[in-house]
Every structure is written in structure tokens, then in C-alpha cells.
Amino acid sequence: MRLTLNRPREDTAPAPLPECPRLAPDVRVHQPIEEGAPWLVQSGSQRYLRVTAGMARLLTLADGTRNREELAKELGAPWTVELVGEGLLRAQRTRLLEDPDREPVKDRRLTFVPPLTVQLTLVRPERMLSRFRPLTARLARRGWAVAGAVLAAAGLLCLAVQAPATMNALSSPISMSALVALMIATYCGTMLHELSHGLVLSHYGGRPSRMGFMLFYLTPAFFCDVSDGWRLPRNHQRVRVALAGIATQAVLAGLAGIASVVVAATGDNPALRDLLLLLAVTNYISGVFNAVPLVKLDGYLALMSHLDISHLRDRSMTDARRLVARLLFGGRYKRELPEVGWAPLFGLACMLFPLYVVSMAFALWGSILESTGLVGAVVVSVAIGYLLLRLYAAALNLNAEARTAGASPWRRATVSAVGIAAVAWIMWGVSVPYNVTGGFVHAEGRTVFVSTGATDREAVVPGAEVRLLSGGIALQQQMGTARVASADFADLSAPISAFVPVKGLDPVRVPASGIPLDTGSPVRATTGQAVVSAGERRLGDWLYLKYLASFWR
């Protein structure tokens, strides 16, 4: 889902106003849908500005046939030539007026949305979704809402009743056929999620402008642009548009959870039950993540719509940045949201939450990516590099805020130097556990640690402790323990299931190196992930060994 409401951008040196101003070709003035609704100005397909009724009338009359005096006369009191000039300057600064020196913005199918989203428009769904209005009118009743809530709650209860089976499904390797089925079902659910946004918007009289496929922080997903929701007259309507996708996913998760109980009761198809359990869990988790208002997803859009504050997250983060700058550097700062007392704390949480998400992603997938060799190292390094770039940009913005607020240059320099020294001390003074991740193969009474060319073999020494794990999509369970029995690696071929949590692919083998292990207990799996404890390393060395050294091993 995508919904935007852009604020005016003030330029320091605007170009002179034309004699007879005209609106840009891609600008439209929207009348209120009903009494009490706001006037909106649309620029392009996604940018919306709220304006007063007087400003809307001024923009409507700016058709290139009237100068400022004629516009003031047409508008009447209290408009004057000076007020008309101020209004037109504001429109010019927000790029609402025609500018012959600026190329018109084209409505492209492929667009880049900062900081890291690429969208491919596939359809213009307004006409298609309008045909479903009779159906959505029937579904938009309290009885159906109660039924959906009951289904979602029943699904959660089914997962709780089957807790051991659910944990086993999350921590066991999945078959290729089940993985493909899960991916197809997940993306079909995501498509229904986005369609729900568009259907609810269309139900309230809005116009969904685009639907398509996107890479959201390198993750494939679908999207539905419902920016037109800002034309809706009531806050609760925009909130329902934002939460429609989460409600759909909750119902799908509930249905999958109930279906898993039915399949378990028959006892005929454990694999299907595990697939349904995975589908239920992934939909519930996706719904919860979408509901968190700290990222620009459905929960944030619902909160912003409920409060009726545009750019809540960006403005809160500005307040948080200025609060931190004031504490560190001093100076005088203007609040972006002085009427919202909790805005700085909310903005600080918005800044820190992506770090938490990245750390959780590494906790779940980092070891699997590491064991896949150079490809995994490239993926992880790109993610780490982007995160460091964002942190660097945040530091520059913090310093810029302090400079603008008149903070002392000496204090800024001193605090910056102390910060750099603190980072250096952490890098070289703090030690963390260092593990080497690979796979294991247990066959004919022998257990072998296998690795790709990017593995730090020098850290795998005789006697080192090894944990043997069977990985699933989200969790891992320990299959046994072992110790490294030798220092000499030998070239061999290993099943790909030793590196990725997919079973049934033993015939598919990849080049690898192996070293024998002494097992201290029976191993309860034939392949899986092996984690070698290699002592501790300074944090700087740890980062180098994990994310840089892999490229030239």
C-alpha cells in the first residue's frame, strides 16, 4: 500500500512569477467529496496537498489568461494583488505552476522511491475495482467484521493447541515442493492484501491509481497506490483503507490455522498440515509487522490518518534529531510538531527500529547466508554497507541541524571527536564471540564439516566445539554436538541441503571442502548446519572477518 501527502517545499530563491501564471499540466484541483472534506491539489499521480478553499479557487483561475490584478479582481475581497502574489509564489515553490524550464514529470511504469524501493506499475485498477463496489458494500457490515475477527482468533487458538507441531514446522527443513507452494500462497495472499486496500478506497469513492510489483528494501512484494485516500472526508475512512490489508491477512491466517487442525484430525497428510501451519504463522507475523507504526507500512498510515498529521514519521524524526542535537551540541531548535508532545520519542523509535529489524533478519538468515559462500557474503555485505551509509548520513544530518541552530563550532568538533573515539574504542576494545558457519553431512557413521570457499578455515582448529543444527524457515533445533577432529580440509562434493534448509535435494551436490568431526552424541539428522565456536575476536576484527575477508579467501 502507498499513500502520500506531501508538504510544501520552500525554495530559498524562487524564479520570477510569470505575467499570466498557469497550473502545471499534471496538476489538478479536487473539490471536497462532501461537506467538511478538504480541498486537495494533486500533482502527478502520488503527490497531494491540502489547501484552503480560497487557495483552491486561486489555483483554478490560474489558467494562463489572467495576470495578478485580474485574478484579484476575479476573486474579490479580501483578496488583494499582494495576497494573490503570495499565493502564487507559494504555488510556484511547491511546483504547482507551469515552468517552461522544467521538464514535466512523466507517469512512468518503473519508478524509484527513496530510500530503497523500486515499483513496476502493472495495471490501473480504478475501473476494475469499481465493479466490485456492490460486493464491498455488502461486506462492509459489522457482522462480517465480527466474523473475520472470530476467524483470526480461532486461527491463533489452533496454533496454540498445536504448539509442538507448529514449532517443529518452523524449525525443520522444508521440501522444495512445499517451499514453492508456500511462496505461491504467500504472494497470492499479498496480492489480496493490496487488493483489499484498493477495494476499500473504491468503496468510499476514492480512485486507486496504480497496482504492481515492487522491490521493497530488496524484498519482492506487491503494492497498491491509494494516495487518493487523502480526498476522503473522514479520518476513520482513511484508517480503514490502511488497515484493510492487515485484516485480510489475519483472516487468511485464521483460515490456514483452522484448516491445519482439520488436516491433523484426519492424520492423512502431515506435510500439508505443516504447510498450513507455516502459512498461518507467516501471515500472522506479516500482519503484526505491517501494524507496527515505526515504518512506513499500514500501521503507520493508519496512525497518521487517525491523527490527521501529514508526514508524521519524517517530522517526528526531525524533532528527535533536533532533541539529540540540542542535548549534544546545544543551540536553539524549532519543533516540527510542537502540538504532539510524544513526537521526539516516536521519531527516535522510528530511527532505531530499522536497526532492530536488520539485527533480527541477520539472526534468522545470517548464518544461512554465511554458509552459502560468496553469494551470501555479497548479500550481507551490501546490507551492512547500506546500513552504515544510512548511519553516516544520519550523523551528517545531526551535525547540520546543530550548525543551523547556532551551536558552537568548538562544541560540535569536540563532541564529534569524542563520538569517533568512542566508536574506535568499541571496535578495538570490545570482544565478541566468533563463530564459523558451514554445513555437516552424517553418513555411514561418519560426520563431516563441509564449507564453501568463503569460509574462514583458519579459525576451524582441532578440538573446537561444533553445534549441529537442523534449520527451518524461522527456527533451528540442535541435532547433536561434535568437535573438530583434524586440521586438514579435503576437497569433496556436498549435498546442497547441508547449506540451505530445504530437504529432498541430496542428489544436487556442490563443490566444497570437508574436515572430519568427532561426535559426542548421536546425530539426529543426515545434513544440516554446523556452527564452529572459534573463540572471541575484537569487534573490528569480527566485522572484517565476517563481511570483508570472504571476498578474497
GIMOPE-V864096 format. One record per residue. N is the residue number from 1. RES is the residue in one letter. SS is DSSP state (H for helix, E for strand, - for the rest). NEAR is the number of other C-alpha atoms within 10 Angstrom. Layout:
n: <N:N>
res: <RES:RES>
ss: <SS:SS>
near: <NEAR:NEAR>
//
This chain:
n: <1:2:3:4:5:6:7:8:9:10:11:12:13:14:15:16:17:18:19:20:21:22:23:24:25:26:27:28:29:30:31:32:33:34:35:36:37:38:39:40:41:42:43:44:45:46:47:48:49:50:51:52:53:54:55:56:57:58:59:60:61:62:63:64:65:66:67:68:69:70:71:72:73:74:75:76:77:78:79:80:81:82:83:84:85:86:87:88:89:90:91:92:93:94:95:96:97:98:99:100:101:102:103:104:105:106:107:108:109:110:111:112:113:114:115:116:117:118:119:120:121:122:123:124:125:126:127:128:129:130:131:132:133:134:135:136:137:138:139:140:141:142:143:144:145:146:147:148:149:150:151:152:153:154:155:156:157:158:159:160:161:162:163:164:165:166:167:168:169:170:171:172:173:174:175:176:177:178:179:180:181:182:183:184:185:186:187:188:189:190:191:192:193:194:195:196:197:198:199:200:201:202:203:204:205:206:207:208:209:210:211:212:213:214:215:216:217:218:219:220:221:222:223:224:225:226:227:228:229:230:231:232:233:234:235:236:237:238:239:240:241:242:243:244:245:246:247:248:249:250:251:252:253:254:255:256:257:258:259:260:261:262:263:264:265:266:267:268:269:270:271:272:273:274:275:276:277:278:279:280:281:282:283:284:285:286:287:288:289:290:291:292:293:294:295:296:297:298:299:300:301:302:303:304:305:306:307:308:309:310:311:312:313:314:315:316:317:318:319:320:321:322:323:324:325:326:327:328:329:330:331:332:333:334:335:336:337:338:339:340:341:342:343:344:345:346:347:348:349:350:351:352:353:354:355:356:357:358:359:360:361:362:363:364:365:366:367:368:369:370:371:372:373:374:375:376:377:378:379:380:381:382:383:384:385:386:387:388:389:390:391:392:393:394:395:396:397:398:399:400:401:402:403:404:405:406:407:408:409:410:411:412:413:414:415:416:417:418:419:420:421:422:423:424:425:426:427:428:429:430:431:432:433:434:435:436:437:438:439:440:441:442:443:444:445:446:447:448:449:450:451:452:453:454:455:456:457:458:459:460:461:462:463:464:465:466:467:468:469:470:471:472:473:474:475:476:477:478:479:480:481:482:483:484:485:486:487:488:489:490:491:492:493:494:495:496:497:498:499:500:501:502:503:504:505:506:507:508:509:510:511:512:513:514:515:516:517:518:519:520:521:522:523:524:525:526:527:528:529:530:531:532:533:534:535:536:537:538:539:540:541:542:543:544:545:546:547:548:549:550:551:552:553>
res: <M:R:L:T:L:N:R:P:R:E:D:T:A:P:A:P:L:P:E:C:P:R:L:A:P:D:V:R:V:H:Q:P:I:E:E:G:A:P:W:L:V:Q:S:G:S:Q:R:Y:L:R:V:T:A:G:M:A:R:L:L:T:L:A:D:G:T:R:N:R:E:E:L:A:K:E:L:G:A:P:W:T:V:E:L:V:G:E:G:L:L:R:A:Q:R:T:R:L:L:E:D:P:D:R:E:P:V:K:D:R:R:L:T:F:V:P:P:L:T:V:Q:L:T:L:V:R:P:E:R:M:L:S:R:F:R:P:L:T:A:R:L:A:R:R:G:W:A:V:A:G:A:V:L:A:A:A:G:L:L:C:L:A:V:Q:A:P:A:T:M:N:A:L:S:S:P:I:S:M:S:A:L:V:A:L:M:I:A:T:Y:C:G:T:M:L:H:E:L:S:H:G:L:V:L:S:H:Y:G:G:R:P:S:R:M:G:F:M:L:F:Y:L:T:P:A:F:F:C:D:V:S:D:G:W:R:L:P:R:N:H:Q:R:V:R:V:A:L:A:G:I:A:T:Q:A:V:L:A:G:L:A:G:I:A:S:V:V:V:A:A:T:G:D:N:P:A:L:R:D:L:L:L:L:L:A:V:T:N:Y:I:S:G:V:F:N:A:V:P:L:V:K:L:D:G:Y:L:A:L:M:S:H:L:D:I:S:H:L:R:D:R:S:M:T:D:A:R:R:L:V:A:R:L:L:F:G:G:R:Y:K:R:E:L:P:E:V:G:W:A:P:L:F:G:L:A:C:M:L:F:P:L:Y:V:V:S:M:A:F:A:L:W:G:S:I:L:E:S:T:G:L:V:G:A:V:V:V:S:V:A:I:G:Y:L:L:L:R:L:Y:A:A:A:L:N:L:N:A:E:A:R:T:A:G:A:S:P:W:R:R:A:T:V:S:A:V:G:I:A:A:V:A:W:I:M:W:G:V:S:V:P:Y:N:V:T:G:G:F:V:H:A:E:G:R:T:V:F:V:S:T:G:A:T:D:R:E:A:V:V:P:G:A:E:V:R:L:L:S:G:G:I:A:L:Q:Q:Q:M:G:T:A:R:V:A:S:A:D:F:A:D:L:S:A:P:I:S:A:F:V:P:V:K:G:L:D:P:V:R:V:P:A:S:G:I:P:L:D:T:G:S:P:V:R:A:T:T:G:Q:A:V:V:S:A:G:E:R:R:L:G:D:W:L:Y:L:K:Y:L:A:S:F:W:R>
ss: <-:E:-:-:-:-:-:-:-:-:-:-:-:-:-:-:-:-:-:-:-:E:E:-:-:-:E:E:E:E:-:-:-:-:-:-:-:-:E:E:E:E:E:-:-:-:E:E:E:E:E:-:H:H:H:H:H:H:H:H:H:-:E:-:-:-:-:H:H:H:H:H:H:H:H:-:-:-:-:-:H:H:H:H:H:H:H:H:H:H:H:H:H:-:-:-:E:-:-:-:-:-:-:-:-:-:-:-:-:E:E:E:E:-:-:-:E:E:E:E:E:E:E:-:-:H:H:H:H:H:-:-:H:H:H:H:H:H:H:-:-:H:H:H:H:H:H:H:H:H:H:H:H:H:H:H:H:H:H:H:H:-:H:H:H:H:H:H:H:H:H:-:-:E:E:H:H:H:H:H:H:H:H:H:H:H:H:H:H:H:H:H:H:H:H:H:H:H:H:H:H:H:H:-:-:-:-:-:-:E:E:E:E:E:E:E:-:-:E:E:E:E:E:E:E:-:H:H:H:H:H:-:-:-:H:H:H:H:H:H:H:H:H:H:H:H:H:H:H:H:H:H:H:H:H:H:H:H:H:H:H:H:H:H:H:H:-:-:-:H:H:H:H:H:H:H:H:H:H:H:H:H:H:H:H:H:H:H:H:H:H:-:-:-:-:-:-:H:H:H:H:H:H:H:H:H:H:-:-:-:-:H:H:H:H:H:H:H:H:H:H:H:H:H:H:H:H:H:H:-:-:-:-:-:-:-:-:-:-:-:-:-:H:H:H:H:H:H:H:H:H:H:H:H:H:H:H:H:H:H:H:H:H:H:H:H:H:H:H:H:H:-:-:H:H:H:H:H:H:H:H:H:H:H:H:H:H:H:H:H:H:H:H:H:H:H:H:H:H:H:H:H:H:H:-:-:-:-:H:H:H:H:H:H:H:H:H:H:H:H:H:H:H:H:H:H:H:H:H:-:E:E:E:E:E:E:E:E:E:E:E:E:E:-:-:E:E:E:E:E:E:-:-:-:-:-:H:H:H:-:-:-:-:-:E:E:E:E:E:E:E:-:-:-:-:E:E:E:E:E:E:E:E:E:-:-:-:-:-:E:E:E:E:E:E:H:H:H:-:-:-:E:E:-:-:-:-:-:E:E:E:E:E:E:E:E:E:E:E:-:-:-:-:-:-:-:E:E:E:E:E:E:E:E:E:E:E:E:H:H:H:H:H:H:H:H:H:-:H:H:H:H:->
near: <25:21:22:18:19:15:13:15:12:14:11:7:7:11:11:8:14:15:11:15:22:21:22:20:14:16:19:18:19:16:16:15:15:11:8:9:15:21:22:23:22:21:21:17:18:18:16:26:20:21:15:11:14:14:18:19:15:20:24:15:18:20:16:14:12:16:18:21:14:15:22:20:12:13:15:10:8:8:15:16:15:12:13:20:17:12:16:23:19:18:20:25:18:17:18:23:25:21:18:8:6:8:8:13:12:9:12:10:12:13:13:13:9:8:9:11:15:17:21:18:20:12:14:16:20:18:12:13:20:19:12:14:18:10:11:18:12:9:12:12:10:9:10:12:13:11:12:19:16:14:21:25:16:18:28:22:15:22:22:13:12:17:13:10:17:21:19:17:22:22:20:22:24:23:16:14:12:17:17:12:13:18:13:12:14:20:14:12:19:21:19:19:25:25:23:25:29:31:28:28:28:26:21:19:16:21:23:28:19:23:25:20:18:20:16:16:13:11:8:13:17:22:24:25:24:29:23:25:31:25:26:19:18:17:18:14:19:29:21:17:26:32:24:24:27:25:19:23:26:27:24:24:31:29:21:27:29:22:19:25:19:13:17:17:11:9:10:10:11:14:15:15:24:23:22:26:30:26:24:31:21:19:24:22:14:16:22:14:17:20:22:15:19:20:18:17:18:26:22:21:29:22:20:20:24:16:14:15:14:18:14:22:26:15:18:26:21:23:25:25:23:28:21:17:24:18:10:17:26:19:17:14:16:11:17:18:16:12:8:14:9:13:22:25:15:19:22:20:18:20:21:11:15:14:13:11:12:14:13:12:12:15:13:17:16:17:21:21:21:26:27:22:21:19:15:20:23:17:15:19:17:13:16:15:13:13:15:12:12:13:14:12:12:14:14:12:16:21:21:14:23:26:17:11:18:13:20:14:12:10:14:18:13:13:14:16:12:12:12:12:12:12:12:14:13:14:16:13:13:13:16:13:12:20:21:22:29:28:29:32:23:17:12:7:8:12:20:23:32:29:31:22:17:21:25:19:17:9:16:24:17:15:15:17:20:25:18:28:24:25:27:21:19:18:17:21:15:17:20:18:19:25:20:20:17:15:15:13:16:11:12:14:14:26:23:23:24:31:28:24:23:22:19:14:14:14:10:11:14:15:14:20:20:22:22:22:23:17:21:10:10:11:20:13:16:16:31:30:27:31:21:22:20:18:13:14:18:17:20:17:17:18:15:12:17:20:19:15:15:21:16:8:11>
//
